[in-house]
Amino acid sequence: MLMVVLRRLAVSIPMIFIIASLTFFLISLIPGDPAVSILGGDATPAEYARVRAELGLDRPIFAQYVNWMVSALHGDLGNSLRTGRPVVEMIGERMQVTVSVAVIAIIVTAILGVLIGLVGALRSGWVGRSSQVVAVLGTSVPNFWFGILLVLIFAVTLGWLPATGYSPLESGFVPWIQHLILPVAAIAFASIAGVARQTRAAMNEVLGRDFIRTLMASGASYSRVVFVHGLRNAAIPVVTSLSFQFIGLLSGAIVVDQVFAMPGLGSIMLVAINGRDVPVVQGVVILTTILVLTVNLIVDLVNAWLNPKVRI
């Protein structure tokens, strides 16, 4: 198990460096001038030049990159070009919102997706067909459109849930979860469908193997064969699918920030890209990269626990 962790870390650290470097240089290619974004279009050339000099934007791009990378290695992601605030502080304020939505969404996805997939694999008739219909609908419906529909029904028409905003967990569990229900439902619907389809296919494949028929012939109980032997063997592709779904949920959480007016990473990311605020964009990219790599590491450990061949 230790070798699995070491191998993953050996790949993850260079990957963070490469992604951060590519992001820095790609952002520099976006048309526009941060000085114009800060001062507006009515400033004088001298004022623009002064702001560029203060922000270090008058230096060669490679010198800017080296300076940023050295600071990042010391835990300093710099200050926002627009607000002057430390990037770490800005991300820390917004991270709770996006991570809360993504983590709760992946938990809901895992539970409902596996249950619907099991029903589709084990039950025939209208129950199995209904699970397939849910899976197809979830794959077909865009999450932002589904989010708007949820707001129209549950917030505007029924008035059961808040339509926009976010309530910190420190303000109480009930308002916190009320503000998360609609965003989580909006982004988890498609992921639930994907996990359900993967679970159904994996269970159908496992239940058709010889060892399952041998267990059934030996008198083992149906529930033990299905939920202990069958589900464990089918869990390997399902767990891998969940890691990909988390990446989609994380990006979806950034998108629904706009639909539900939530103060998450998506809102500052869009503002930073439009204003070429490179430190903020870099900080968000590094954070999301670390989150994705962490989830992949957890998935590798789970797969190693489920399948001894992975440990070799």
ABEGO torsion letter per residue (X at the ends): XAAAAAAAAAAAAAAAAAAAAAAAAAAAABBEBAAAAAAEAABBAAAAAAAAAAAGAABBAAAAAAAAAAAAAAGBAEBBAAAGBBAAAAAAAAAAAAAAAAAAAAAAAAAAAAAAAAAAAABBEAAAAAAAAAAAAAAABBAAAAAAAAAAAAAAAAGABBABEBBBAAAEAAAAAAAAAAAAAAAAAAAAAAAAAAAAAAAAAAAABAAAAAAAAAGBBAAAAAAAAAAAAAAAAAAAAAAAAAAAAAAAAAAAAAAAGBBBAAAAAAAAAAAGBAAAAAAAAAAAAAAAAAAAAAAAAAAAAABAAAAX
